[in-house]
Amino acid sequence: MLGRVASHGMGLALGGVGYSVLATFVTLFYLSRHWNGAALCLSAFAVSFITARLLFIHTIDRFGGFQVAMVCLSVEALG
């Protein structure tokens, strides 16, 4: 059973890396520049993420999971 779900679980775990990195390094970057508003930056990211999820809810059904994953990873890598 573990072998059958391991690849999907790894994909789900790697999908959270972008948010984790952003949450960690944005706050450190704001701290190093003595800026206020790191929470606002994280909130803007969260709102953008939720909006994208709502707008593109049916893209996996239309184009397939692999194509959608490749586009998402490409956009994330560009960011």
Distance bins in CASP14 RR format, pairs under 12 A and 6 or more apart:
PFRMAT RR
TARGET T0000
AUTHOR 0000-0000-0000
RMODE 2
METHOD distances of the structure
MODEL  1
1 8 0 0 0 0 0 1 0 0 0 0 0
2 8 0 0 0 0 0 1 0 0 0 0 0
2 9 0 0 0 0 0 1 0 0 0 0 0
2 10 0 0 0 0 0 1 0 0 0 0 0
3 9 0 0 0 0 0 1 0 0 0 0 0
3 10 0 0 0 0 0 1 0 0 0 0 0
5 11 0 0 0 0 0 1 0 0 0 0 0
5 12 0 0 0 0 1 0 0 0 0 0 0
5 13 0 0 0 0 0 1 0 0 0 0 0
6 12 0 0 0 0 0 1 0 0 0 0 0
6 13 0 0 0 0 0 1 0 0 0 0 0
7 13 0 0 0 0 0 1 0 0 0 0 0
7 14 0 0 0 0 0 1 0 0 0 0 0
8 14 0 0 0 0 0 1 0 0 0 0 0
8 15 0 0 0 0 0 1 0 0 0 0 0
8 65 0 0 0 0 0 1 0 0 0 0 0
8 69 0 0 0 0 0 1 0 0 0 0 0
9 15 0 0 0 0 1 0 0 0 0 0 0
9 16 0 0 0 0 0 1 0 0 0 0 0
10 16 0 0 0 0 0 1 0 0 0 0 0
10 17 0 0 0 0 0 1 0 0 0 0 0
11 17 0 0 0 0 1 0 0 0 0 0 0
11 65 0 0 0 0 0 1 0 0 0 0 0
11 66 0 0 0 0 0 1 0 0 0 0 0
11 69 0 0 0 0 1 0 0 0 0 0 0
11 72 0 0 0 0 0 1 0 0 0 0 0
11 73 0 0 0 0 0 1 0 0 0 0 0
12 69 0 0 0 0 0 1 0 0 0 0 0
13 19 0 0 0 0 0 1 0 0 0 0 0
13 20 0 0 0 0 0 1 0 0 0 0 0
14 20 0 0 0 0 0 1 0 0 0 0 0
14 21 0 0 0 0 0 1 0 0 0 0 0
14 69 0 0 0 0 0 1 0 0 0 0 0
14 72 0 0 0 0 0 1 0 0 0 0 0
14 73 0 0 0 0 1 0 0 0 0 0 0
14 76 0 0 0 0 0 1 0 0 0 0 0
15 21 0 0 0 0 0 1 0 0 0 0 0
15 22 0 0 0 0 0 1 0 0 0 0 0
15 49 0 0 0 0 0 1 0 0 0 0 0
15 69 0 0 0 0 1 0 0 0 0 0 0
15 72 0 0 0 0 1 0 0 0 0 0 0
15 73 0 0 0 0 1 0 0 0 0 0 0
15 76 0 0 0 0 1 0 0 0 0 0 0
16 22 0 0 0 0 1 0 0 0 0 0 0
16 23 0 0 0 0 0 1 0 0 0 0 0
16 24 0 0 0 0 0 1 0 0 0 0 0
16 49 0 0 0 0 0 1 0 0 0 0 0
16 72 0 0 0 0 0 1 0 0 0 0 0
16 73 0 0 0 0 0 1 0 0 0 0 0
16 76 0 0 0 0 1 0 0 0 0 0 0
17 23 0 0 0 0 0 1 0 0 0 0 0
17 24 0 0 0 0 0 1 0 0 0 0 0
17 25 0 0 0 0 0 1 0 0 0 0 0
17 73 0 0 0 0 0 1 0 0 0 0 0
17 76 0 0 0 0 1 0 0 0 0 0 0
17 77 0 0 0 0 0 1 0 0 0 0 0
18 24 0 0 0 0 1 0 0 0 0 0 0
18 25 0 0 0 0 0 1 0 0 0 0 0
18 26 0 0 0 0 0 1 0 0 0 0 0
18 45 0 0 0 0 1 0 0 0 0 0 0
18 49 0 0 0 0 0 1 0 0 0 0 0
18 72 0 0 0 0 0 1 0 0 0 0 0
18 73 0 0 0 0 0 1 0 0 0 0 0
18 75 0 0 0 0 0 1 0 0 0 0 0
18 76 1 0 0 1 0 0 0 0 0 0 0
18 77 0 0 0 0 0 1 0 0 0 0 0
18 79 0 0 0 0 1 0 0 0 0 0 0
19 25 0 0 0 0 0 1 0 0 0 0 0
19 26 0 0 0 0 0 1 0 0 0 0 0
19 42 0 0 0 0 1 0 0 0 0 0 0
19 45 1 0 0 1 0 0 0 0 0 0 0
19 46 0 0 0 0 1 0 0 0 0 0 0
19 48 0 0 0 0 0 1 0 0 0 0 0
19 49 1 0 0 1 0 0 0 0 0 0 0
19 50 0 0 0 0 0 1 0 0 0 0 0
19 76 0 0 0 0 1 0 0 0 0 0 0
20 26 0 0 0 0 0 1 0 0 0 0 0
20 27 0 0 0 0 0 1 0 0 0 0 0
20 42 0 0 0 0 0 1 0 0 0 0 0
20 45 0 0 0 0 0 1 0 0 0 0 0
21 27 0 0 0 0 0 1 0 0 0 0 0
21 28 0 0 0 0 0 1 0 0 0 0 0
21 29 0 0 0 0 0 1 0 0 0 0 0
21 45 0 0 0 0 0 1 0 0 0 0 0
21 76 0 0 0 0 1 0 0 0 0 0 0
21 77 0 0 0 0 0 1 0 0 0 0 0
21 79 0 0 0 0 0 1 0 0 0 0 0
22 28 0 0 0 0 0 1 0 0 0 0 0
22 29 0 0 0 0 0 1 0 0 0 0 0
22 30 0 0 0 0 0 1 0 0 0 0 0
22 38 0 0 0 0 0 1 0 0 0 0 0
22 41 0 0 0 0 1 0 0 0 0 0 0
22 42 1 0 0 1 0 0 0 0 0 0 0
22 43 0 0 0 0 0 1 0 0 0 0 0
22 44 0 0 0 0 0 1 0 0 0 0 0
22 45 1 0 0 1 0 0 0 0 0 0 0
22 46 0 0 0 0 1 0 0 0 0 0 0
22 48 0 0 0 0 0 1 0 0 0 0 0
22 49 0 0 0 0 1 0 0 0 0 0 0
22 76 0 0 0 0 1 0 0 0 0 0 0
22 79 0 0 0 0 1 0 0 0 0 0 0
23 29 0 0 0 0 0 1 0 0 0 0 0
23 30 0 0 0 0 0 1 0 0 0 0 0
23 38 0 0 0 0 1 0 0 0 0 0 0
23 39 0 0 0 0 0 1 0 0 0 0 0
23 41 0 0 0 0 1 0 0 0 0 0 0
23 42 1 0 0 1 0 0 0 0 0 0 0
23 43 0 0 0 0 0 1 0 0 0 0 0
23 45 0 0 0 0 1 0 0 0 0 0 0
23 46 0 0 0 0 1 0 0 0 0 0 0
23 49 0 0 0 0 0 1 0 0 0 0 0
24 30 0 0 0 0 0 1 0 0 0 0 0
24 31 0 0 0 0 0 1 0 0 0 0 0
24 38 0 0 0 0 0 1 0 0 0 0 0
24 42 0 0 0 0 0 1 0 0 0 0 0
25 31 0 0 0 0 0 1 0 0 0 0 0
25 32 0 0 0 0 1 0 0 0 0 0 0
25 38 0 0 0 0 0 1 0 0 0 0 0
25 41 0 0 0 0 0 1 0 0 0 0 0
25 42 0 0 0 0 0 1 0 0 0 0 0
26 32 0 0 0 0 0 1 0 0 0 0 0
26 33 0 0 0 0 0 1 0 0 0 0 0
26 35 0 0 0 0 0 1 0 0 0 0 0
26 37 0 0 0 0 1 0 0 0 0 0 0
26 38 1 0 1 0 0 0 0 0 0 0 0
26 39 0 0 0 0 1 0 0 0 0 0 0
26 40 0 0 0 0 0 1 0 0 0 0 0
26 41 1 0 1 0 0 0 0 0 0 0 0
26 42 1 0 0 1 0 0 0 0 0 0 0
26 43 0 0 0 0 0 1 0 0 0 0 0
26 44 0 0 0 0 0 1 0 0 0 0 0
26 45 0 0 0 0 1 0 0 0 0 0 0
26 46 0 0 0 0 0 1 0 0 0 0 0
27 33 0 0 0 0 0 1 0 0 0 0 0
27 35 0 0 0 0 0 1 0 0 0 0 0
27 36 0 0 0 0 0 1 0 0 0 0 0
27 37 0 0 0 0 1 0 0 0 0 0 0
27 38 1 0 1 0 0 0 0 0 0 0 0
27 39 0 0 0 0 1 0 0 0 0 0 0
27 40 0 0 0 0 0 1 0 0 0 0 0
27 41 0 0 0 0 1 0 0 0 0 0 0
27 42 1 0 0 1 0 0 0 0 0 0 0
27 45 0 0 0 0 0 1 0 0 0 0 0
28 35 0 0 0 0 0 1 0 0 0 0 0
28 38 0 0 0 0 1 0 0 0 0 0 0
28 41 0 0 0 0 0 1 0 0 0 0 0
29 35 0 0 0 0 1 0 0 0 0 0 0
29 37 0 0 0 0 0 1 0 0 0 0 0
29 38 0 0 0 0 1 0 0 0 0 0 0
29 41 0 0 0 0 1 0 0 0 0 0 0
29 42 0 0 0 0 0 1 0 0 0 0 0
30 36 1 0 0 1 0 0 0 0 0 0 0
30 37 1 0 0 1 0 0 0 0 0 0 0
30 38 1 1 0 0 0 0 0 0 0 0 0
30 39 0 0 0 0 1 0 0 0 0 0 0
30 40 0 0 0 0 1 0 0 0 0 0 0
30 41 1 0 0 1 0 0 0 0 0 0 0
30 42 0 0 0 0 1 0 0 0 0 0 0
31 37 0 0 0 0 0 1 0 0 0 0 0
31 38 1 0 0 1 0 0 0 0 0 0 0
31 41 0 0 0 0 0 1 0 0 0 0 0
32 38 0 0 0 0 0 1 0 0 0 0 0
33 41 0 0 0 0 0 1 0 0 0 0 0
35 41 0 0 0 0 1 0 0 0 0 0 0
37 43 0 0 0 0 1 0 0 0 0 0 0
37 44 0 0 0 0 1 0 0 0 0 0 0
38 44 0 0 0 0 0 1 0 0 0 0 0
38 45 0 0 0 0 0 1 0 0 0 0 0
39 45 0 0 0 0 0 1 0 0 0 0 0
39 46 0 0 0 0 0 1 0 0 0 0 0
40 46 0 0 0 0 0 1 0 0 0 0 0
40 47 0 0 0 0 0 1 0 0 0 0 0
41 47 0 0 0 0 0 1 0 0 0 0 0
41 48 0 0 0 0 0 1 0 0 0 0 0
42 48 0 0 0 0 0 1 0 0 0 0 0
42 49 0 0 0 0 0 1 0 0 0 0 0
43 49 0 0 0 0 0 1 0 0 0 0 0
43 50 0 0 0 0 0 1 0 0 0 0 0
44 50 0 0 0 0 0 1 0 0 0 0 0
44 51 0 0 0 0 0 1 0 0 0 0 0
45 51 0 0 0 0 0 1 0 0 0 0 0
45 52 0 0 0 0 0 1 0 0 0 0 0
45 76 0 0 0 0 0 1 0 0 0 0 0
45 79 0 0 0 0 0 1 0 0 0 0 0
46 52 0 0 0 0 0 1 0 0 0 0 0
46 53 0 0 0 0 0 1 0 0 0 0 0
47 53 0 0 0 0 0 1 0 0 0 0 0
47 54 0 0 0 0 0 1 0 0 0 0 0
48 54 0 0 0 0 0 1 0 0 0 0 0
48 55 0 0 0 0 0 1 0 0 0 0 0
48 75 0 0 0 0 0 1 0 0 0 0 0
48 79 0 0 0 0 0 1 0 0 0 0 0
49 55 0 0 0 0 0 1 0 0 0 0 0
49 56 0 0 0 0 0 1 0 0 0 0 0
49 72 0 0 0 0 0 1 0 0 0 0 0
49 75 0 0 0 0 0 1 0 0 0 0 0
49 76 0 0 0 0 0 1 0 0 0 0 0
50 56 0 0 0 0 0 1 0 0 0 0 0
50 57 0 0 0 0 0 1 0 0 0 0 0
51 57 0 0 0 0 0 1 0 0 0 0 0
52 59 0 0 0 0 1 0 0 0 0 0 0
52 68 0 0 0 0 0 1 0 0 0 0 0
52 71 0 0 0 0 0 1 0 0 0 0 0
52 72 0 0 0 0 1 0 0 0 0 0 0
52 75 0 0 0 0 1 0 0 0 0 0 0
52 76 0 0 0 0 0 1 0 0 0 0 0
53 59 0 0 0 0 0 1 0 0 0 0 0
53 60 0 0 0 0 0 1 0 0 0 0 0
53 68 0 0 0 0 0 1 0 0 0 0 0
53 72 0 0 0 0 0 1 0 0 0 0 0
56 62 0 0 0 0 1 0 0 0 0 0 0
56 63 0 0 0 0 1 0 0 0 0 0 0
56 65 0 0 0 0 0 1 0 0 0 0 0
56 68 0 0 0 0 1 0 0 0 0 0 0
56 71 0 0 0 0 1 0 0 0 0 0 0
56 72 0 0 0 0 1 0 0 0 0 0 0
56 75 0 0 0 0 0 1 0 0 0 0 0
57 68 0 0 0 0 0 1 0 0 0 0 0
58 64 0 0 0 0 0 1 0 0 0 0 0
58 65 0 0 0 0 0 1 0 0 0 0 0
58 68 0 0 0 0 0 1 0 0 0 0 0
59 65 0 0 0 0 1 0 0 0 0 0 0
59 66 0 0 0 0 0 1 0 0 0 0 0
59 67 0 0 0 0 1 0 0 0 0 0 0
59 68 1 0 1 0 0 0 0 0 0 0 0
59 69 0 0 0 0 0 1 0 0 0 0 0
59 70 0 0 0 0 0 1 0 0 0 0 0
59 71 0 0 0 0 1 0 0 0 0 0 0
59 72 0 0 0 0 1 0 0 0 0 0 0
60 66 0 0 0 0 1 0 0 0 0 0 0
60 67 0 0 0 0 1 0 0 0 0 0 0
60 68 1 0 1 0 0 0 0 0 0 0 0
60 69 0 0 0 0 1 0 0 0 0 0 0
60 71 0 0 0 0 0 1 0 0 0 0 0
60 72 0 0 0 0 0 1 0 0 0 0 0
61 67 0 0 0 0 0 1 0 0 0 0 0
61 68 0 0 0 0 1 0 0 0 0 0 0
62 68 0 0 0 0 1 0 0 0 0 0 0
63 69 0 0 0 0 0 1 0 0 0 0 0
63 70 0 0 0 0 1 0 0 0 0 0 0
63 71 0 0 0 0 1 0 0 0 0 0 0
63 72 0 0 0 0 0 1 0 0 0 0 0
64 70 0 0 0 0 0 1 0 0 0 0 0
64 71 0 0 0 0 0 1 0 0 0 0 0
64 72 0 0 0 0 0 1 0 0 0 0 0
65 71 0 0 0 0 1 0 0 0 0 0 0
65 72 0 0 0 0 1 0 0 0 0 0 0
65 73 0 0 0 0 0 1 0 0 0 0 0
66 72 0 0 0 0 0 1 0 0 0 0 0
66 73 0 0 0 0 0 1 0 0 0 0 0
67 73 0 0 0 0 0 1 0 0 0 0 0
67 74 0 0 0 0 0 1 0 0 0 0 0
68 74 0 0 0 0 0 1 0 0 0 0 0
68 75 0 0 0 0 0 1 0 0 0 0 0
69 75 0 0 0 0 0 1 0 0 0 0 0
69 76 0 0 0 0 0 1 0 0 0 0 0
70 76 0 0 0 0 0 1 0 0 0 0 0
70 77 0 0 0 0 0 1 0 0 0 0 0
71 77 0 0 0 0 0 1 0 0 0 0 0
71 78 0 0 0 0 0 1 0 0 0 0 0
72 78 0 0 0 0 0 1 0 0 0 0 0
72 79 0 0 0 0 0 1 0 0 0 0 0
73 79 0 0 0 0 0 1 0 0 0 0 0
END
